[in-house]
Amino acid sequence: MLLLFRSPKYSRKIFFTLEGESDIRFLNTHFADERIHYDSPCSGKPEVINAVQLLRSHGKQNVYGLCDADFDILEGNSYENTHFTDCHDLEMMLIEGGSFDKFISEFLKTSILRIHTLEDIRNNLKESIIDVTYKIGILKWLNFKNNLLLMFKGMKYDNFITFVDFSANIDIDNYIQHILDRSPRKPPHCDFNFLKKEYQLLYNKQADYKYVCNGHDFTYITMMAFHSEFSRDKNITQEKVESHLRIAYSATAFQRTNIYNELSGLIDSHNI
């Protein structure tokens, strides 16, 4: 990215370093401005933070980072000149911004509405998936806090998640054991009893679900829910779920977010 600053086209622009290409597409849709250039190392949050520090060390004071909050807000962590999403990640911002309601309306079989109201279905699905995603997130948060080296990537959700009608359910014991079984690098003290005890202590803190729930967990469970008889597309993929959530997200919803206000304030402060 240093090379871009040597070009007259980019030298005066405000640079935002993002985690990935989907983030660039999102902001080019909802916050396009000729004074801004979005770029990404496409390799994750630590690389974004490091890129901002590196570029600023070379005198580029118009460079900022924008990352998923993950658990940093809950832990009180901050990084100089790097801004966080309002929720745990961008996908949770989409869900909180009303995209999930639109997704349900689009992919629900209309014949189901002769038996159930759309409002009831929306509420049951959203509330139950948030509940399950929150409980999944508690163990991830515990892992983050204590560096337990638990392996979540590629976990088999159907080992511990079930559905009854329009409600998702999770078996916490099965979930904890499933993660333990696939985590060879966990420390010796990290057994089922330890995790269950620490999990409950963290759960009892009643942290804000918007910072605990991982949006990718939410969208995967949504995909599972729509592999059912009430779905218009029983072969829907997680990628398609997330794509439709992005498309359904409105400019008005984004303008109500903290990150929108922060981006606007940064542009004004540079007086470009």
N, C-alpha and C positions, 0 to 999 in steps of 0.2 A: 504493500500500500504506500510505502514511502515514495515510490516512483510516481504515483499519481499526483503527489504534491508538487512535483516539478513541472507539471503541465499547467499552463495558464487557465485551462478549462476548470481545473479542480483546486487551484492554489488558495482561493478565497472561500471555498465551500466549507460548510460544517460537515464533518465526517461522523457518522454513527457506525460503530462496529457491532455487528449482530452475530448471533450464534449460527444461523444457517440461512439457506436460500429461501425457505418458506417464510422466515421473518422478514426478509427483504421484500418479498412479494406482498406480504401483508401491509407493510408500511408504505410501499409504493402505491398501494390501493387507498389507504386511509390517511396518509400524511405525506403526500407527494408535494415537494416544494423545490423550486429550482436552486434554492440556496443550500440544499442538503444533498449529500451523497451517502447512500447506504452501502456497506460492504461487509464481508464476512470471511473469516479464516475457515469456515465450515468444519470446525473441529471441536466446538464446545465452549462452555462458559469460561474455564480457566484461560483458554487461549484468547478469548475476547478481552478479559481483564489484563492479561499480559501485553496484548497488542496495544491497548490504550496507553499503558504505562510506557511502552517502548517508543511509540510515536510522540508522546508528550516529552519524553527525555531527549528527543531530537528537535525540540522546539515547536512542535505542532500543537498549539494550544486550543485549536478548534476541533479536537477529537474527543469523542465520548463513546462510552459503551452502553448497550442496552441488552439486558439478559433476563432470562427467567429468574424469578425470585427464589425458586426452589425452597429450601428451608432457611435461607439466610435471614429473612425478616423475622421468623420465629426465634432465631438464635441471636438476633441483634447485630448481625454482621453487615458491614457496608464496605464498599470499595470506591476509592476516590475517582470521581468523574465517570462512574458507571451507575446506570439507573436500572431499576427493577420493574418488572411487570406488576400490575396491581394485585394479581393472584399468584398462586404457585407457579403457573406458566401461562403461556399465551392461550393454550386450549381452554384452560379454566376461565380466562377472561371472555372467550367466545361464549362459553356456556352461561356465564353470569350475565352476559350482554343480550340474552334472549335467543341466541342461535339454536339452542337445543329444542325450544318450543317449536320453532319453524321446521326443524328437522323431523320431529314427530309428525307434524301435520303433513309433511311431504311423503313420508315412508310408511305411514300407518294405513292399513287396508280400510277403506271407507265402510265396508260392511260391518266392521267391529263397532262402529258408532251407532248401529241400531240397538246394541246391547249395553254399551258403556258410553259415558260422556267423554268428550275429548279432554275436558279439564281434569277429570278423575284419572284418566290414563297418563296425561302429562305429569300430574302431581305425584302419582304412585311411582312412575318410572324415575323421574328426576330425583325425588327424595330418597328412594331406595338405592339408586346408583350412587348418589352422593354419600349415603351412609356407608355403603360397601367400600367406595373409593377412599373415604376418610379412614376406615379401619385398616385398609391396605397401607395408607400413608403413614399411620402411626408407627408401624414397624420400620418403614423406610426412614422416618425421622429418627427413630431410636438408633438405627444403623449409622445415620449421618452424625448424630451427637457423639457416639461412642466408637466410631471407626471399627465396626464389628466385622467388616469385610463380607457381609452377607451378599449372596448373589440373587438379584431380582430379575436381571435381564433374561428373557426367554422363559419366565415362569409359566406354568400351566394353570391358567385361571380356572379352568373347569375342574381342577382338583379340589377346589374349595368354594366355588361359587355356584349357586343353583338359582333357578327362577320358579316362582309360583305366580301364574297369571302375569300381572304387570309389575311384579316386585322382585328385585334382586336380593339374594341372601348370601351371607358369608359364614363359613365355619372357621372361626378364629384358630382353633387348635389345629385343624388340618392345614390352614395357611402357614402358621408358624412352623409346623413340622415339615411342610413341603419346602420352605425356604432353608431350613436347617439341612435337610437331606441333600440339597444341591449347592451347599456352601463349604467347600473343602478347606478354605483358608480362614475360617472363623477361629477365634481364640479358644483355648481349651475350656475356659469357664462358661462359654456361651452355649449352654444346653437349653432344652425346652423349658425347664423350670425357671431358669434365669430370665429367658426372654419373656415368658408369660408374666412374671412378676413385674419386670421393668416396663413391659407393654402396658399393663394395667395402670401403673403409676403415671405414665405419660398420657394415656387416654383420659385419666381423671382430671387432667389439667384443662380439659374442654377448650383447646385452642381453636381459633377461627378456622373453619373448614376450608375457606378460600386459600389459606396458606399451607394446608396439610394435603389436600386432594391433588393428586397428579392428573392433569388433563388427559394424558395418554392412557392411564388406567381407566378413566371415565369413558373415553371413546372406545376402548377395547370391549368394555362391559356393555356399552351401547350396541356394538356390533353383535355381541353374543345375544343380547335381548332381541335383536331384529333378525336373528336366524330362527324365527318362530312363525307360527301360523298367522299371526296378526301383521306380519311384515309384507310390504309390497315387493321387497327384494331380499329373499332369504339367503342370497349369496353375497350380500354386501360385505365389503372389506373395511378394515379400520381406516385405511387411506381414504376411501370414499366417504366415510363418516366425517373425517376431519376436513376434507375438501368442502363438503356441504356446509359444515359449521362456519368455515371461513367465508364462503359465498353468502351465507345468510346474515352475517354480521353487518350491522348498519353503521353508517358514518356517525349517526346521532349517538349510538351506544359508545363509540370510541371517544367522542367529544366529552363524554361524562367521566372519563377515566383520569386518574392522577397522571399517568404517563403522557397523555395528550397535553395536559397543562404544563408538565415539565418540558416537553419538547418545544411547546410554544414559547415558554419562558426563555429557553436557551437561544432560540432564534432571535428573540427581541434583545437579549443581552449582548449579542454579537453585532447588532446594528449593521447588518450587511445589506 
